[in-house]
Amino acid sequence: MQREELVSIIMPNYNKAKFIAESIESVIKQTYSNWELIIVDDISTDNSLEIIQSFSKVSTKISFHIRKSKKKGGSACRNIGIDKTKGEYIVFLDSDDLLETFCLQQRINIIKQYNELDFAVFPIGTFYKKIGDSTSYWIPPKSNHLKKFLAHELPWHTSSVIWRKRFIEKLKGFNENFIRLQDVELHTKALLENNCSYKVFRALKSDAYYRIDLNRIIDNPKIFLQKWIIGTNQYLEFFTNKLISSQKYKLTKYLKGSIISMLNQLLYQNRINHISKSELMSAIEELIQSDGSKLLLNNFHKKILILYCQLYQKKFYLIKGFNFTFKYFFIRL
């Protein structure tokens, strides 16, 4: 009988008591039996720990750990989980998302067929309260994956991937210094790795589901956006320098798409009155003048961005394809 390789599922958690039981149960119901679930709590203040402990007491496959490192956040928790894994393969699952019962079986069957792969990517669905109440799917495109990550047109989600542990260790896991875009950083870094081997299986059935939580509340939109600007700057600066040092300078233009995506977020937050006009202008200035943006933008680019903001505020975003078309041409300026 052929040996079943151990698959390690890593689940970071912070105050997801409302959802985590359902997420854990989706792992327990897997048709593939050789798995371990490693849950790392980011010092939750709700009753998450009681729920996690109730599961770990009845299954030796489930273990939980509380973050003790100084660094807070999902990336620190995932890295702790990576260090605790015993499996040859790793899947990341957020504590409010779900796996289909056949997820691990489908993924392990595929990656075992392709021994050269460092990771494999699968389609996943979305849901609001239960699987089936959303028709939106995250289906990886056929190509240009690195360019899409650089331009913040994210082709897949963290839970879309099954990794070989040795490759994750080669990448040194998630960069805990990134204040935002940590998962984008990991996937971009993976695609830039020399001799990286991966494959997307876009024609297969979705085997995981990302929760769209309409009730998610941002306690302080200003602090949230400030962190996002800092995270975007970190991403731009890190990967501009990395692309230049690896003699892939022509790819740096795609990073301008990440600037547009951040700009759109700022404009939207102003439109829904989460930030004022003066706060918007201050944030735009901070974004454009950040060290990462300075590596990519000249004075002409900056003037074009200001024009874009003006057009957006005149409701040009209502014109179908306006944002996409502008982003496409701005990248190529």
DRENKE-508888 format. One record per residue (C-alpha): residue in three letters; x, y, z. Coordinates in pm, whole numbers. Example, Ala and Ser with C-alpha at 12.3 -4.5 7.8 and 13.67 -1.06 7.14 Angstrom:
BEGIN
   tike        X        Y        Z
    ALA     1230     -450      780
    SER     1367     -106      714
end
This chain:
BEGIN
   tike        X        Y        Z
    MET        0        0        0
    GLN      137      340     -100
    ARG      237      566      188
    GLU       30      877      246
    GLU      259     1179      294
    LEU      180     1405      587
    VAL       24     1739      496
    SER       66     2021      749
    ILE     -210     2281      762
    ILE     -109     2606      930
    MET     -384     2827     1070
    PRO     -307     3168     1228
    ASN     -581     3305     1449
    TYR     -671     3635     1606
    ASN    -1018     3686     1755
    LYS    -1199     3460     1508
    ALA    -1409     3281     1769
    LYS    -1716     3336     1552
    PHE    -1572     3134     1262
    ILE    -1282     2916     1374
    ALA    -1485     2609     1473
    GLU    -1625     2584     1121
    SER    -1275     2622      975
    ILE    -1134     2348     1198
    GLU    -1425     2118     1116
    SER    -1356     2163      743
    VAL    -1009     2016      809
    ILE    -1140     1730     1023
    LYS    -1379     1628      742
    GLN    -1100     1577      487
    THR    -1114     1252      289
    TYR     -733     1251      297
    SER     -646     1120      641
    ASN     -277     1197      695
    TRP     -279     1561      803
    GLU     -187     1773     1101
    LEU     -344     2107     1189
    ILE     -118     2358     1361
    ILE     -305     2658     1501
    VAL     -103     2958     1619
    ASP     -294     3217     1818
    ASP     -188     3582     1804
    ILE     -290     3643     2167
    SER     -665     3665     2106
    THR     -890     3853     2345
    ASP    -1210     3661     2264
    ASN    -1286     3296     2347
    SER    -1090     3155     2052
    LEU     -854     2959     2278
    GLU    -1136     2773     2450
    ILE    -1273     2667     2112
    ILE     -931     2558     1985
    GLN     -859     2364     2304
    SER    -1191     2181     2280
    PHE    -1080     2043     1942
    SER     -719     1969     2038
    LYS     -836     1765     2338
    VAL    -1020     1517     2118
    SER     -773     1495     1828
    THR     -398     1444     1846
    LYS     -380     1574     1489
    ILE     -461     1924     1614
    SER     -209     2127     1810
    PHE     -215     2489     1915
    HIS       49     2740     2014
    ILE       36     3095     2142
    ARG      266     3348     1979
    LYS      549     3440     2214
    SER      766     3631     1968
    LYS      774     4011     1977
    LYS      646     4038     1621
    LYS      267     4039     1604
    GLY       52     3938     1308
    GLY      -43     3656     1077
    SER      305     3628      925
    ALA      473     3574     1262
    CYS      210     3311     1345
    ARG      255     3133     1011
    ASN      632     3126     1057
    ILE      588     2973     1401
    GLY      362     2716     1238
    ILE      623     2639      970
    ASP      879     2569     1243
    LYS      636     2328     1412
    THR      542     2130     1101
    LYS      633     1765     1052
    GLY      480     1723      705
    GLU      641     1721      362
    TYR      371     1955      231
    ILE      218     2274      369
    VAL     -120     2442      317
    PHE     -206     2777      476
    LEU     -567     2824      590
    ASP     -702     3136      759
    SER     -922     3083     1064
    ASP    -1238     3205      891
    ASP    -1193     3020      559
    LEU    -1293     2666      461
    LEU    -1164     2360      279
    GLU    -1380     2133       67
    THR    -1373     1774      194
    PHE    -1167     1664     -109
    CYS     -916     1952      -93
    LEU     -612     1772       48
    GLN     -676     1460     -157
    GLN     -697     1661     -480
    ARG     -385     1861     -404
    ILE     -170     1570     -288
    ASN     -271     1363     -592
    ILE     -160     1645     -822
    ILE      168     1744     -659
    LYS      277     1378     -635
    GLN      233     1350    -1012
    TYR      476     1639    -1062
    ASN      781     1564     -851
    GLU      965     1870     -984
    LEU      710     2122     -852
    ASP      795     2350     -561
    PHE      429     2442     -529
    ALA       97     2396     -707
    VAL     -190     2644     -736
    PHE     -563     2560     -737
    PRO     -887     2753     -793
    ILE    -1078     2854     -483
    GLY    -1425     2996     -433
    THR    -1567     3269     -214
    PHE    -1860     3275       25
    TYR    -2041     3506      263
    LYS    -2208     3285      522
    LYS    -2211     2941      359
    ILE    -2058     2775       56
    GLY    -2274     2842     -247
    ASP    -2399     3191     -159
    SER    -2136     3359     -380
    THR    -2069     3297     -749
    SER    -1724     3461     -742
    TYR    -1422     3236     -789
    TRP    -1049     3293     -761
    ILE     -925     3117    -1074
    PRO     -554     3168    -1152
    PRO     -488     3309    -1500
    LYS     -284     3109    -1748
    SER       33     3318    -1735
    ASN      212     3641    -1631
    HIS      174     3555    -1264
    LEU      484     3743    -1149
    LYS      382     4055    -1339
    LYS       35     4037    -1187
    PHE      167     4012     -832
    LEU      401     4306     -893
    ALA      108     4511    -1025
    HIS     -118     4401     -737
    GLU     -355     4209     -963
    LEU     -336     3911     -732
    PRO     -375     3590     -933
    TRP     -430     3363     -633
    HIS     -488     3361     -259
    THR     -271     3223       21
    SER     -498     2919       62
    SER     -486     2844     -314
    VAL     -144     2682     -283
    ILE       10     2357     -162
    TRP      382     2399      -95
    ARG      668     2158      -56
    LYS      804     2235      288
    ARG     1163     2244      167
    PHE     1079     2528      -72
    ILE      903     2733      197
    GLU     1211     2686      416
    LYS     1433     2793      127
    LEU     1227     3113      102
    LYS     1264     3158      481
    GLY      888     3184      516
    PHE      705     3513      548
    ASN      885     3843      595
    GLU      764     3953      939
    ASN      898     4305      887
    PHE      628     4374      628
    ILE      345     4561      797
    ARG      102     4469      513
    LEU      111     4263      190
    GLN      292     3977      364
    ASP      125     3706      153
    VAL      190     3906     -166
    GLU      555     3933      -61
    LEU      581     3555      -14
    HIS      433     3471     -355
    THR      635     3738     -537
    LYS      952     3615     -367
    ALA      869     3257     -465
    LEU      817     3346     -831
    LEU     1150     3531     -839
    GLU     1341     3238     -693
    ASN     1594     3091     -934
    ASN     1468     2771    -1098
    CYS     1132     2797     -920
    SER      901     2524    -1052
    TYR      526     2559    -1013
    LYS      206     2493    -1203
    VAL     -151     2624    -1188
    PHE     -443     2385    -1226
    ARG     -717     2630    -1322
    ALA     -948     2368    -1478
    LEU     -995     2170    -1155
    LYS    -1286     2213     -918
    SER    -1247     2477     -645
    ASP    -1133     2303     -330
    ALA    -1122     2587      -74
    TYR    -1329     2895        4
    TYR    -1238     3247      108
    ARG    -1486     3418      340
    ILE    -1611     3762      236
    ASP    -1697     3915      572
    LEU    -1919     4217      507
    ASN    -1934     4282      881
    ARG    -1557     4314      917
    ILE    -1504     4645     1093
    ILE    -1192     4855     1061
    ASP    -1163     5013     1405
    ASN     -957     5307     1281
    PRO     -955     5357      900
    LYS     -679     5618      926
    ILE     -440     5382     1107
    PHE     -540     5100      871
    LEU     -456     5310      564
    GLN     -135     5437      723
    LYS      -19     5078      770
    TRP     -120     4998      413
    ILE       85     5289      278
    ILE      385     5175      483
    GLY      335     4817      362
    THR      308     4927        0
    ASN      625     5131       36
    GLN      806     4830      185
    TYR      690     4612     -103
    LEU      789     4866     -370
    GLU     1130     4935     -222
    PHE     1217     4571     -154
    PHE     1117     4435     -494
    THR     1249     4728     -698
    ASN     1592     4665     -547
    LYS     1555     4288     -583
    LEU     1458     4312     -951
    ILE     1745     4549    -1025
    SER     2000     4335     -844
    SER     1881     4026    -1031
    GLN     1903     4215    -1363
    LYS     1527     4206    -1420
    TYR     1495     4582    -1439
    LYS     1227     4570    -1710
    LEU      986     4415    -1462
    THR     1004     4713    -1223
    LYS      746     4902    -1432
    TYR      477     4659    -1314
    LEU      527     4777     -957
    LYS      363     5103    -1061
    GLY       40     4903    -1066
    SER       71     4854     -690
    ILE       88     5233     -651
    ILE     -237     5268     -848
    SER     -404     5000     -634
    MET     -307     5182     -315
    LEU     -422     5510     -464
    ASN     -760     5356     -548
    GLN     -797     5240     -189
    LEU     -730     5591      -60
    LEU     -975     5747     -306
    TYR    -1241     5493     -216
    GLN    -1199     5553      158
    ASN    -1249     5924       95
    ARG    -1556     5852     -119
    ILE    -1722     5658      164
    ASN    -1623     5932      413
    HIS    -1375     5726      613
    ILE    -1111     5992      557
    SER    -1150     6362      483
    LYS    -1036     6547      171
    SER     -736     6691      355
    GLU     -644     6348      493
    LEU     -676     6206      143
    MET     -439     6464       -6
    SER     -192     6414      277
    ALA     -200     6036      228
    ILE     -156     6066     -150
    GLU      145     6292      -97
    GLU      292     6046      152
    LEU      244     5758      -92
    ILE      393     5939     -391
    GLN      688     6072     -191
    SER      769     5742      -19
    ASP     1111     5590      -78
    GLY      960     5301     -272
    SER      762     5528     -505
    LYS     1063     5754     -564
    LEU     1248     5458     -709
    LEU      975     5418     -973
    LEU      824     5761    -1042
    ASN      955     6068    -1218
    ASN      786     6409    -1217
    PHE      579     6322    -1524
    HIS      445     6006    -1353
    LYS      349     6211    -1048
    LYS      157     6461    -1260
    ILE      -31     6176    -1426
    LEU     -124     6034    -1085
    ILE     -259     6372     -973
    LEU     -465     6387    -1293
    TYR     -599     6040    -1218
    CYS     -708     6150     -871
    GLN     -886     6451    -1017
    LEU    -1069     6236    -1273
    TYR    -1164     5984    -1005
    GLN    -1314     6258     -788
    LYS    -1519     6368    -1089
    LYS    -1666     6015    -1088
    PHE    -1479     5884    -1391
    TYR    -1460     5557    -1196
    LEU    -1823     5505    -1299
    ILE    -1709     5462    -1660
    LYS    -1668     5090    -1723
    GLY    -1302     4997    -1754
    PHE    -1169     5339    -1650
    ASN     -957     5217    -1357
    PHE     -825     4912    -1544
    THR     -741     5107    -1860
    PHE     -563     5383    -1669
    LYS     -361     5130    -1471
    TYR     -266     4942    -1789
    PHE     -129     5252    -1961
    PHE       33     5399    -1647
    ILE      238     5082    -1601
    ARG      372     5124    -1954
    LEU      456     5495    -1931
end
